[in-house]
């Protein structure tokens, strides 16, 4: 009976480590000879020395198959919502000026799209009564190349957060025809 090897000596750093510290090669049905830490540090050195080349290749791959990239990003976001939230938060902090400009533009558009006859109390109540996990959505978007809606109680609806994010600023054909 064969004994199961549970550790291995890295060919790069010479340290003995458990097999969980080595990448498994399914094509060869064995673990790599160099540990994950050595692979990672070698990859980082290569990237620093060849960042322009690596970025060009990455960009070319993305443009060749953007659907695949979108699917990978979607899968990652669904699997790591907390991580994504933290990344977005750091990005907003890092680019605070841009973030404030986007929010200011949105507020201005909302103000410009609010007619004098809009019932502001009803609008406030709609926002106040929004159920958890839902967003307040404008049925007809406030900013769109096709049409622009008004910020009134008649143009607001509750949408599940995922659906609202997926919808973005798009106007459906039904909205265009039955406007």
Secondary structure, DSSP 4 states (H G I P E B T S, - for coil): -PPPP-EEE-TTT--EEEGGGS-EETTTTEE-SS-HHHHHHHHHHHHHHSHHHHHHHHHHHHHH-HHHHHHHHHHHHHH-HHHHHHHHHHHHHHTHHHHHHHHHHHHHHHHHT--TTS-HHHHHHHHHTPPTTEEEEESS-SS-SS-----SGGGEEEEEHHHHHHHTT---HHHHHH-
